[in-house]
Amino acid sequence: MRKKNAIRRVYELEVLPGVERFALDELRDMHGVRVPEGAVVDDGAIQFTFDGPARALRRLRSAVAAYVVERFDVPRPKALLGHEHLTRLMAFVGEAAQNDEFQSFRIGAAGRDSDVFARLTGEIERATGLRHDPEEGELLLRFVRAGDGWEVLARTSARPLSARTWRRCNMSGGLNATLANVMSRAAGLREADRVFNPMCGSGTLLIERAALGKAEMLVGADISDAALACARENVEASGARDVELGRMDVVNDPLPARAFDLVLADLPWGDAIGTHAANEELYPAFLKSMAHVTSTRGRMVVLTHEVKLFERLLEQERRWQVKSVQKVSHGGHWPRLYVLSK
Ligand SMILES: C[S@@+](CC[C@H](N)C(=O)[O-])C[C@H]1O[C@@H](n2cnc3c(N)ncnc32)[C@H](O)[C@@H]1O
């Protein structure tokens, strides 16, 4: 039930472009959230209202960051220096500063080095006591043009939500944790699933799947000892229990038949990890092994940037049916997220 006298505020969620519908589903499941028509205001930006405390939004696992939003009907930022707007802006920033007990702030805006922003910065320092730190400031304040006016967005956490506290070990080619969350949900969550994460790297997919609820089995394998050590460190920090990790070449070593119901895989894309030439052999061998290791109604979720190669193989082999394909943004690339079933 909605709390009496609760303040319903406007928030904006920053998500990786392409995962908006998954973030909307997660938002809709959250008590106190209202998602209006036209909530997706831009690629990767979703606006909604919420009457709970801003810190509750930290539970969202498909979001890169959450911001509280204040709209000003002004033609340009300079007008924010007028008495009425400035008073409201200072009250807004002062309130936002309490969301994570921020001590410092920084500005994110086109023209943040201009005289106007220098004056706004001085006003914020005076009115709120926050220290201006242009590079490391904890409270990020973004100034964004929106239609005929401007919006000020205050991030609700010092670190992005996608920077998980479990990540003690980082690996080149590591998956953004919000995308790992989305991949697990795209497959459908089933407690009876025996889940296999071949090429598990630093363990992102296993940890994010474990955070979503029980699974019959959660098994990760990688050919690299360094990757497995990294995954172990992260799994331990996450507190996820019952994750099994093992060293294995998942395309050449013998695998048990029909041992898993669901495969979650973030394959080498041939740039940061692996090469395109090696993928010509790795990908067909991978599809064959995964067909062998999964049950007769097996499902698989794959993220890859080798789109032409992967689609050609799916077409040729016909072992897997494509249930959905989603283009998503990740680290400056636009890989595809495939949901497949046998
Ligand atoms: C794109 S990375 C996975 C990143 C991972 N999702 C993460 O978040 O850290 C690909 C991983 O595949 C592993 N790999 C490549 N070929 C393999 C094979 N044949 N068998 C097992 N692992 C393999 C690499 O060692 C690397 O850790």
The ligand as a Gaussian input file, in Angstrom:
#p B3LYP/6-31G(d) Opt

LIG

0 1
 C       34.618000     -13.195000     -23.335000
 S       35.510000     -14.035000     -22.077000
 C       34.229000     -14.310000     -20.916000
 C       34.083000     -13.161000     -19.991000
 C       33.142000     -13.433000     -18.866000
 N       31.765000     -13.448000     -19.284000
 C       33.343000     -12.426000     -17.749000
 O       32.417000     -11.699000     -17.403000
 O       34.471000     -12.311000     -17.250000
 C       35.761000     -15.563000     -22.802000
 C       36.441000     -16.624000     -21.925000
 O       36.452000     -17.834000     -22.690000
 C       37.559000     -18.597000     -22.283000
 N       37.758000     -19.621000     -23.326000
 C       38.128000     -19.448000     -24.615000
 N       38.142000     -20.626000     -25.262000
 C       37.775000     -21.574000     -24.381000
 C       37.576000     -22.979000     -24.439000
 N       37.806000     -23.651000     -25.571000
 N       37.166000     -23.628000     -23.335000
 C       36.941000     -22.960000     -22.180000
 N       37.113000     -21.627000     -22.053000
 C       37.520000     -20.941000     -23.142000
 C       38.651000     -17.586000     -22.106000
 O       39.675000     -18.091000     -21.256000
 C       37.880000     -16.390000     -21.511000
 O       37.965000     -16.417000     -20.099000

